[in-house]
Amino acid sequence: MPGPTSDSSCAFCSIVAGSVAADRVLEDADFVAFLDQRPVFKGHVLLVPRVHVVTLPDLPADLRDGFLAAAQRLATAVVDALGAQGSFVAVNNTVSQSVPHLHLHVVPRTKGDGLRGFFWPRTKYADLDERAQYAERLRAALPKSAG
């Protein structure tokens, strides 16, 4: 039996609904991606399904391919827009999941960036304008969806 389509107590459902501001990078019928407010590195994006699901195993089968396709587009965008050499893509399920709504991290990476294993030092944007500029760069670099 499917769960609720949204949860009024969920921070990410509030972002999806537009009642909480976020620097959106990607939006389609099923998913929203936005900049993490406490990024590992600038340009760190979170991808969430519009429907409220807590973990990857909860994601409805009809959304799985689209979720990965959106993640691929974001992983390409962090390289093309930000000059990253690659990306780190991760999903936490329950443990270390700071918001109980499925979210996939796309973190831009460069050789020697200091990221070691799963220790994620956090950085800050200088201000809201800088954060918005990162979101714009990523939006502009997103590959077109494959259909």
N, C-alpha and C positions, 0 to 999 in steps of 0.2 A: 504494500500500500504506500503510495507516494506521501512524502512529508509536506509540510506547509511550503507555499511558494515564497514566503518571506517571514521574517521574525522581527517584530518591532524592537526587540532588545538587542539585535545584532548590529554592530557597527558597520559591517560590510553591506548588509541589507539596506541600511540607511544611506550609504553612499550610492548603491544601485538605484534606490528610489529618488535620489537627488535631494534628500533632506539634510544631508551632510556633504559639505564641499570636499572635492578631491580633484587633483590634477589628472584628468582622464586622458588616457593615451589611446585606448581602443574601446569601441562600443559597437555591438551588433545585437541582433535579436536575443541571443542567448548568453552573452558574456560582456563583462566590463573589465578593463584593465586600467590601473591608476598607479601613480607613484607612491611608493611606501613613504610614510611620513618620517620614519627613522631608518633611512637606507643604509645598507651595508656600504655601498658606494653610490654616488650620485647617478641617477638613472635607473635605480632598482625599482622594478615594476611588480605589482601584484595583479594576477589574473583571477577573477572570480566568476562563477556562474551567477546569472541573475536569480535563479531559483535557490532558495536556501537549502543547502546540503552541508553537512558538517565535515565529512571526510571524503577522500577519493572513492572508497568503496561505495559511498552513498550516491555518487553521481549517476543519474539515469543513463542507461545504455545509449539512448539516442543523442546524448550530449558529449559522449567520449571523444569521438573523432573531431568534433568542432573545438573541443577544449585543447586537444593537442595541436590542431592546426593553428589556433590562436597563439599558443605558446611558441610554435615555430616562427610565426610572423614577428612576435616580440623579440625572440632570440636573434633574429636577423636584424631587427631595427636597432638593438643596442650596439651592434657592431657597426652598422652603416651610419647611424646618427651620432654616435659618441666616440667613435674611434677605438672602441674596445677590440681586443684581439679574440674574444670569445665571450662565453657567458656561463654562469652557474645557474642551473634550473633545478628547483627543489619543491617538494610538497611535504609538509609535516602532517601527520595524521594523529590528532589528539595530543601526543607528547610534543612539547615545544610549539604547539599551535596557539598563538596568542589570541586569536579571534576564532571562535568555534563556527567558522564558515569556510568551506573549502577554498583555499587560495594557493596559487602556484607562484613561486618567486622566480623572476628572471633578473639576475644580477650581472651587470657588465663586469668583465674580467680582463686584466692585462697582466702579463708576466711581471712578477715582482710586486704585485699590488698589496701583498701582506696578508692575504686571506689564507689561513691555515686550517685545513680540515673543516670542522663544523663550528669553529669559534668565529663568530661574526662581529667584529668591531663595528660600531655604528658611527656614521658621520652625520653632519647636518648641512642643509642648504643654507646659504648666507641669508636668504630672505624668501618671501613668497614669490617674488618676481623671478629669482633664479630657479626656483622649483618649477614655475610655470614654463620657463624657457626650456628646461629639460623635457617636460611633457610635450611641448610643441615640436622639438627636434625629433622625438621618438614618433609622434603622430605622423610627421612628414616623411619619415623613413619606413613606415610600415609597408611591407609588401602587400599588394592587393590580395584579397581573399580569393581562394581558388574555387569559388562558386558558391 
